[in-house]
């Protein structure tokens, strides 16, 4: 697809990957970018349009639909990633909140903006997923479950939206150097590099973007011997 002169909406656009994506889209020639965040950013760039957008809030989504009728690219980037297990968490609250944001929030945005993308020629819908949509990691069980559900959602809406010409893209990433992974002691890719990989994938009409080397490695390992992969996690 041609990003030049596109109109983009990025959720979770105030920091991290969202902020890097916005700069990458600007560099690629996007003419307008709606920056969705719970607290609207401040900017003097006329190409940036801050909007208040909590993707778990139906009122915010409805207001975004009214304001963003010219969107041709929707990037569902907003998400949460608590470090917690399924069985030792004090309650189900974090698991429910994680699913509410990562799965139901993404679903709500897709439902709201699919008709807009159709009216604007089909466009593109991008869901930012994770390598943890492919497997469950210790201490990140609820996050893994929410991303697995989001992957299933992505694959289903790709089929549903094919007839209207909407490109639906799944982005998989390992650990990124953002606030969400601040406590992780492992190799992390920069959000800027991830954003560059995503735009390269869009420009080459890819339905799946593996945005860093770990995502390539893990996909290959899981395709070979999934049982051995889980046994290695258990030893750790």
PyMOL commands that set and color helices and strands:
alter all, ss='L'
color gray80, all
select helices_A, chain A and resi 16-27+58-67+93-119+131-133+141-164+179-181+191-203+213-224+226-235
alter helices_A, ss='H'
color red, helices_A
select strands_A, chain A and resi 7-10+32-37+48-52+73-76+124-128+167-172+208-210
alter strands_A, ss='S'
color yellow, strands_A
deselect
rebuild
show_as cartoon
